[in-house]
């Protein structure tokens, strides 16, 4: 079974500082990797995804992530934090379960606080 | 294009009752998945439906069931509610069967169930 580990359940950064949210995964096959964001009382919104090709993936709102197979990592970064980035972030790996069915395995989430 | 719609958004039930949650996927999406989100367990996969058939199921007791209709709308049902069933239930749709399918999910805003 696949698993996803997000280091740090809470991360605080100052406005304008670098955001770095860590994600490591375990997978026996080449994975598809995702970062989702969740604002209070809302569902999950896709930030970015890695499928194949370029290992540096750019997403919405200035976020990007780099797939490093040797480190089994997919860390999320943003050069300069904005107050609106305060939310909970989830890393997920896609687990092809056969017959075209995909199941996402999520990390526990990292709550990002941005300090003015 | 309308997103994934879940109803009701909030509901309160008492132990022993049952509940039915509804999900309308994005138009054209034929796969619907359900996830349970709790502070302790995080996001956990319940089941996935495609063309009115359950294609994949997570590790939940039989009290949790679902179905999908010919128009791809889905419902999930929880019988004999327990306090631990209090959670945010998220529905997600996707469009599998295409060459770009990677398991990317589009989530609704969720149905928050409180069991008293």
Interface residues (C-beta under 8 A of the other chain):
Chain A: X32 X34 X36 X41 X42 X43 X44 X45 X46 X49 X51 X90 X94 X95 X96 X97 X99 X100 X101 X102 X103 X104 X105 X106 X107 X108 X109
Chain B: X4 X31 X33 X35 X42 X43 X45 X48 X50 X55 X56 X58 X90 X92 X94 X96 X97 X101 X102 X103 X104 X105 X106 X107 X108 X109 X110 X112
